């Protein structure tokens, strides 16, 4: 992810020009010390020009029909490995 996604967010920012389509399933792994803070989401729409992905997690039968993320996920345009 190229930008942080706050709890409750219904969109994330990823690289441009990826092969994402509506219905794809994405796993957003934990980016905190809580290793259970992951979100399982489905792509609603992906803009290949901006890299904005509209997401919905309400298709997961284990949740309460809330579309937004349950957890904060860290992201940054530049990698931290350098």
VOGU-3710 file (C-alpha; in Angstrom, 3 decimals, decimal comma):
1> xxxxxxxxxx> 0,000/0,000/0,000  1,206/3,449/-0,859  -0,689/5,307/1,873  -2,066/4,511/5,331  -5,645/3,236/5,569  -7,559/4,267/8,669  -10,012/2,078/10,532  -13,368/2,389/8,754  -11,796/3,274/5,390  -13,555/2,028/2,268
11> xxxxxxxxxx> -10,645/2,624/-0,072  -6,900/1,993/-0,165  -4,085/3,282/-2,360  -1,872/0,814/-4,207  0,415/0,924/-7,229  -1,030/2,124/-10,511  -1,705/-0,140/-13,493  -2,189/-3,394/-11,567  -4,374/-6,270/-12,748  -7,108/-5,821/-10,120
21> xxxxxxxxxx> -10,765/-6,272/-11,004  -14,042/-6,058/-9,128  -14,549/-9,154/-7,016  -10,846/-9,813/-6,372  -10,096/-10,686/-2,764  -7,276/-8,926/-0,896  -5,708/-9,697/2,457  -4,488/-6,659/4,360  -2,117/-8,103/6,929  -1,468/-6,627/10,338
31> xxxxxxxxxx> 0,894/-3,649/10,454  0,863/-3,359/14,240  1,990/-5,506/17,146  -1,446/-7,139/17,151  -0,952/-10,015/14,731  -4,703/-10,526/14,454  -5,331/-7,001/13,108  -5,873/-8,110/9,517  -8,697/-7,329/7,106  -10,085/-9,564/4,362
41> xxxxxxxxxx> -11,640/-7,364/1,669  -13,052/-7,535/-1,834  -12,294/-5,081/-4,618  -15,345/-3,055/-5,626  -13,529/-0,834/-8,123  -9,909/-0,117/-9,080  -8,675/3,003/-10,875  -5,524/2,077/-12,846  -4,600/5,756/-13,253  -4,698/6,768/-9,567
51> xxxxxxxxxx> -4,191/3,401/-7,843  -7,286/3,954/-5,674  -9,066/0,714/-4,774  -12,602/0,895/-3,428  -13,040/-2,021/-1,056  -15,801/-3,830/0,795  -15,327/-6,247/3,664  -19,035/-6,870/4,248  -18,942/-9,897/1,920  -17,033/-11,746/4,644
61> xxxxxxxxxx> -19,710/-13,761/6,455  -17,877/-13,420/9,766  -18,497/-9,675/10,051  -21,466/-7,476/10,776  -22,098/-5,988/7,308  -19,775/-3,048/7,905  -17,982/-2,218/4,648  -15,028/-0,315/6,148  -11,785/-1,683/7,507  -11,772/-3,033/11,044
71> xxxxxxxxxx> -8,134/-2,043/11,610  -5,579/0,635/10,719  -3,059/-0,437/8,052  0,217/1,382/7,547  1,396/2,255/4,056  3,917/4,642/2,520  4,956/5,739/-0,940  8,601/4,984/-0,185  9,818/1,644/1,190  11,330/1,536/4,665
81> xx> 13,969/-0,998/3,626  16,399/1,725/2,523
//
